[in-house]
């Protein structure tokens, strides 16, 4: 049984965002990728879409999500389902960190105005 220990999970950082890679093909998963995110207070929302359905389960804090042009608040305990090809953005305008567990099928890619790519935490 593969166990990815928190201390062994790779850490990726972008402005205002920390990602801890859990399950992915490089870490033994064949069908689903899983990672944890932490959006720091004031983290900007970055519009993008994914080529496969992505699911967020909020575990701490609050975030602002815009999904297909509609803006809502995502709070701890909520789940967000982002359909394939739908533009969304997740930001943290609050003064406290927002945390979530995120899933994406293996092979799913992120799509921005500049590129289509596999996030490194999903490789």
C-alpha positions as CSV (number, residue, x, y, z in Angstrom):
1,X,0.0,0.0,0.0
2,X,1.7,3.2,-1.1
3,X,1.6,5.9,1.5
4,X,2.8,9.4,0.6
5,X,3.9,11.0,3.9
6,X,3.4,14.7,4.4
7,X,7.1,15.0,5.0
8,X,7.9,13.3,1.6
9,X,5.2,15.1,-0.5
10,X,6.8,17.6,-2.9
11,X,6.1,21.3,-2.3
12,X,5.5,23.7,-5.1
13,X,5.2,27.5,-4.6
14,X,3.7,30.2,-6.8
15,X,2.9,33.7,-5.7
16,X,0.3,33.3,-2.9
17,X,-0.1,29.6,-3.4
18,X,1.6,26.5,-1.8
19,X,0.8,23.1,-3.2
20,X,1.7,19.8,-1.6
21,X,1.7,17.0,-4.2
22,X,0.1,13.8,-2.9
23,X,-1.1,11.2,-5.4
24,X,0.1,11.4,-9.1
25,X,1.7,9.1,-11.6
26,X,5.2,9.9,-10.3
27,X,4.0,8.9,-6.8
28,X,2.3,5.7,-7.9
29,X,-1.3,6.7,-8.8
30,X,-2.7,5.4,-12.1
31,X,-6.0,7.1,-12.3
32,X,-6.4,10.1,-10.0
33,X,-4.1,13.0,-8.8
34,X,-4.6,14.5,-5.4
35,X,-2.9,17.6,-3.9
36,X,-3.4,20.0,-1.0
37,X,-3.4,23.8,-1.6
38,X,-2.9,26.7,0.6
39,X,-3.9,30.2,-0.7
40,X,-2.3,32.8,1.4
41,X,-4.3,35.9,2.4
42,X,-4.7,38.3,-0.5
43,X,-3.8,35.6,-3.1
44,X,-5.0,36.7,-6.5
45,X,-7.5,34.7,-8.6
46,X,-5.9,33.3,-11.8
47,X,-8.5,32.5,-14.5
48,X,-8.0,29.1,-16.1
49,X,-9.7,25.9,-17.0
50,X,-8.8,22.2,-17.0
51,X,-9.2,19.5,-19.7
52,X,-10.8,17.2,-17.1
53,X,-13.2,17.7,-14.2
54,X,-11.5,19.0,-11.1
55,X,-12.9,18.8,-7.5
56,X,-11.9,21.0,-4.6
57,X,-12.8,20.1,-1.0
58,X,-12.3,23.1,1.3
59,X,-10.7,22.2,4.6
60,X,-10.0,25.6,6.2
61,X,-10.8,29.3,5.6
62,X,-12.8,31.0,2.9
63,X,-12.0,31.8,-0.8
64,X,-13.7,33.6,-3.6
65,X,-14.4,31.4,-6.7
66,X,-15.7,32.6,-10.0
67,X,-17.0,29.7,-12.1
68,X,-18.3,30.3,-15.6
69,X,-18.8,34.0,-14.8
70,X,-20.6,33.5,-11.4
71,X,-18.8,34.5,-8.2
72,X,-19.4,32.7,-4.9
73,X,-17.7,32.1,-1.6
74,X,-16.2,28.7,-0.9
75,X,-15.9,27.8,2.8
76,X,-14.4,25.0,4.9
77,X,-16.5,21.9,4.4
78,X,-17.7,22.9,0.9
79,X,-16.9,21.1,-2.3
80,X,-16.5,22.7,-5.6
81,X,-16.9,20.7,-8.8
82,X,-15.3,22.4,-11.9
83,X,-16.5,20.8,-15.1
84,X,-14.0,20.2,-17.9
85,X,-13.4,23.3,-20.1
86,X,-15.2,25.7,-17.8
87,X,-13.2,28.8,-16.9
88,X,-12.8,29.4,-13.2
89,X,-10.6,31.4,-10.8
90,X,-10.0,30.9,-7.1
91,X,-8.6,33.7,-4.9
92,X,-8.3,34.6,-1.3
93,X,-9.4,38.1,-0.5
94,X,-9.6,37.4,3.3
95,X,-7.1,37.9,6.0
96,X,-6.7,34.1,6.7
97,X,-5.3,31.2,4.7
98,X,-7.6,29.1,2.6
99,X,-6.8,25.4,2.3
100,X,-8.3,22.6,0.2
101,X,-7.7,19.1,-1.1
102,X,-8.0,18.9,-4.9
103,X,-8.4,16.0,-7.3
104,X,-8.0,15.8,-11.1
105,X,-7.9,12.6,-13.2
106,X,-4.5,11.6,-14.4
107,X,-3.8,13.2,-17.8
108,X,-5.8,16.3,-16.9
109,X,-4.1,19.6,-17.9
110,X,-4.5,23.3,-17.0
111,X,-5.4,25.7,-19.7
112,X,-4.5,29.4,-19.5
113,X,-4.4,32.2,-22.0
114,X,-0.7,31.5,-22.5
115,X,-0.4,27.7,-22.5
116,X,-1.9,24.2,-21.9
117,X,0.2,22.2,-19.5
118,X,0.2,19.5,-16.8
119,X,0.8,21.1,-13.4
120,X,4.0,19.7,-11.9
121,X,2.0,18.4,-8.8
122,X,-0.1,16.3,-11.2
123,X,2.8,14.6,-13.1
